[in-house]
Amino acid sequence: MATFVIEGGHKLHGSITPQGAKNEALQVLCAVLLTKETVVIDNLPNILDVNNLIDLLGSIGVTVEKLAKGKFAFTAANLDTAYLRSADFLKKCNKLRGSVMLIGPLLARLGEVTYAKPGGDKIGRRRLDTHFQGMVNLGATFEYDQELLAYRFEGKHLKGSYMLLDEASVTGTANIIMASVLAKGTTTIYNAACEPYVQQLCRLLNNMGAKISGVGSNLLTIEGVKVLHGAQHKLLPDMIEVGSFIGMAAITGSELRIKDCNYSIPSAGNLTPSLEGRAGVGFGSVLGIIPDAFRRLGIRIDEEGDDLVIPAQEHYQIESFLDGSILTVADAPWPGLTPDLLSVLLVVATQAKGSVLIHQKMFESRLFFVDKLIDMGAQIILCDPHRAVVVGHNHERQLKRNNMTSPDIRAGIAMLIAAMSADGTSKIDHIDQIDRGYEDIEHRLNAIGACIKRED
């Protein structure tokens, strides 16, 4: 198991480019199973979760060809149905949260799939009801196999259906979309997630010949088609990494340029003229409310073309609500604030002037890492598993060095940001969690002034 050794107090400078979006990558990689033709995906990040899913696709029988750095061709012409029933397949699924999105495309393609409960971050309960109920709505059945500790799905003849999702689950919506594109008839998904990742998945599928309208809204209509063909696709920049870099620049008082990150969300795909009028287009910044969330903490962010520039600030002051009450920063489904950045915002707030309530609504275990920040001298009151009050130091008192263990991807990067601003040398164990979501992070940060060393 590897460890990061971080010497704090170093200023950042220069520019850094965000990787391709991790969450989008996991969705579109699963979508390659829906066609026998070649799908080319560009800007794939070289991170553990993505590499593990690519490895799993290869085991299933997908031909994988690396064309260039971050660019791969996938051809799922001949799937290994025997392997899909094997213990090794179930074991690999169990270790990768994103593998849950294999259910929809495999069910649509083969009419059956056996699937083990996925692993992933230990950030609280992450139920699968939305995924499973979506498959049932399309005509599939499932049962739990006690011997295999896995679920068996059958759905030889999926049919379109109207469904109102009980939660706007991003991966649940993606799974249902992928199962619906080859189903007979029309599927309507209300309360669908509309994050840029889902919009990008729809864009790829429409380029493959699917008929999805309403993209960018929470009401999707999918007309099933008989077959999909190959396509090319490029991932958006990772908005979570962009937010992480904003946090690093702010808490270290550094000037930093984040390049090629403020892209507009493209249209839903190359549609036929009959579909153009009702396709739905999710225009707007892929960063959504993220820059404004940091601005509310007092951080200045300038936009220059597709770049964000964070000027050096010795102090930044948290806003209050108009009535003078304490600011609350909470996560919400898109276009609200992504829960993946609340850990970063919490750390940044420790050096702001003022106080803020961080409210993590979606997951009940994501704030438990704050005890490590308290050990570093941060003034944080953990109210309950979902809420923490942060009283900022206003850069008048540095955080102290600490030895920590990363419990999940986002808490891991938040710990790294805290260590970069701390007085002294800190250590973070279990950094494979960080590697799951951030490509070659120590070398990229060291290139702009950080001092991070990896030890085995």
HELIX and SHEET records of a PDB file:
HELIX    1   1 LYS A   22  ALA A   31  1                                  10    
HELIX    2   2 VAL A   32  LEU A   34  5                                   3    
HELIX    3   3 LEU A   48  ILE A   60  1                                  13    
HELIX    4   4 TYR A   83  ARG A   85  5                                   3    
HELIX    5   5 ALA A   87  ASN A   94  1                                   8    
HELIX    6   6 ARG A   97  LEU A  102  5                                   6    
HELIX    7   7 ILE A  103  LEU A  110  1                                   8    
HELIX    8   8 ASP A  129  ASN A  137  1                                   9    
HELIX    9   9 VAL A  170  SER A  180  1                                  11    
HELIX   10  10 PRO A  196  ASN A  207  1                                  12    
HELIX   11  11 MET A  239  ILE A  251  1                                  13    
HELIX   12  12 PRO A  273  GLU A  276  1                                   4    
HELIX   13  13 ILE A  290  ARG A  295  1                                   6    
HELIX   14  14 PRO A  339  LEU A  341  5                                   3    
HELIX   15  15 LEU A  342  ALA A  349  1                                   8    
HELIX   16  16 VAL A  370  ASP A  375  1                                   6    
HELIX   17  17 ILE A  409  SER A  421  1                                  13    
HELIX   18  18 ASP A  432  ASP A  435  1                                   4    
HELIX   19  19 ILE A  441  ASN A  446  1                                   6    
SHEET    1   A 4 ASN A 403  THR A 405  0                                        
SHEET    2   A 4 THR A 425  ASP A 429  1                                        
SHEET    3   A 4 THR A   3  GLU A   7 -1                                        
SHEET    4   A 4 ILE A 452  GLU A 455 -1                                        
SHEET    1   B 4 SER A  15  ILE A  16  0                                        
SHEET    2   B 4 LEU A 256  ILE A 258  1                                        
SHEET    3   B 4 ASP A 307  ILE A 310 -1                                        
SHEET    4   B 4 ASP A 302  GLU A 304 -1                                        
SHEET    1   C 4 THR A  63  ALA A  68  0                                        
SHEET    2   C 4 LYS A  71  THR A  75 -1                                        
SHEET    3   C 4 THR A  38  ASP A  42 -1                                        
SHEET    4   C 4 ALA A 231  LYS A 234  1                                        
SHEET    1   D 3 GLU A 112  ALA A 116  0                                        
SHEET    2   D 3 ALA A 150  GLU A 154 -1                                        
SHEET    3   D 3 THR A 141  ASP A 145 -1                                        
SHEET    1   E 4 TYR A 162  LEU A 164  0                                        
SHEET    2   E 4 THR A 186  TYR A 190  1                                        
SHEET    3   E 4 LEU A 219  GLU A 223 -1                                        
SHEET    4   E 4 LYS A 211  SER A 213 -1                                        
SHEET    1   F 4 LEU A 327  ALA A 330  0                                        
SHEET    2   F 4 SER A 355  HIS A 359  1                                        
SHEET    3   F 4 ARG A 387  VAL A 391 -1                                        
SHEET    4   F 4 GLN A 379  ASP A 384 -1                                        
END                                                                             
